[in-house]
């Protein structure tokens, strides 16, 4: 193997791969707990609207660009807004599942790390959903935004938020759409060595534009999700680069230098062999 060949492209360390059935049960269990928790957090309508007004005022005080700026750009084309709605509805969960599945099969040590980070971020998000119910900007009259999912489709939400049994529409803070998308990009950048791997950052950037432009999230929802992810990444140990098989520039060719026991393996004496022999002769006399 050439010294410049990426060891990450070799066969993964199968011994680091956790049992598949256990992982499937764990991931499905975590998902069900999260969905149940979001349902428990549902129903705080008046509080969610009050919090939305506070978030809107904070964004204006911080001079953040209005969410309507992004939405107006999308509304220039029915096709573009339809694509944005589809991206919001159809990419979030499948992309995360594919990300975890690929890591499980090809980068088992990175899989363990990514699964722990995602679980930590999701758990923290659930706690915030319980503590801070929040109406999304599409439902806030002061924002004057269009509910693009209902108007243009497709949408994952019911037309009546208060009676929506499939999703909690008052759990905008933080945005797991953005948090998970950012983790996917960071995880793939960490687990691969391709020169094009930084293009994965397009996924969270596109996701940010979509969730704001469709009026499903405020800017602050994404900012809080990014902070939670940063904290999780700081606390949870990253996979060891050598053990994970991504040591860059590792020398895999023949040993450099002479083999053990060869003459060249001994240190060079600046005095030289003749001087040692002369000194030994004087000592015998």
Buried (B, 14 or more C-beta within 10 A) or exposed (E): EEEEEBBBEEEBEEEBBEEEEEBEEBBEEBBEBBBEBBBEBBEBBEBBBBBBEEBBEEBEEEEEEBBBEBBEEBBEEEEBBBEBBBBBBEBBEEBBEEBBEBBBEBBBBBBBBBBBBBBBBBBBBBEBBBEBBBBBBBBBEEBEBBBBBBEBEEBBBBEEBEEBEEBBBBBBBBBBBBBBBBBBBBBBBBBBBEEEBEEBBEBBEBBBBBBBBBBBBBBBBBBBBBEBBEEBBEEBEEBEBEEBBBBEEBEEEEEEEEEEEEEEEEEEEEEEEEEEEEEEEEEEE
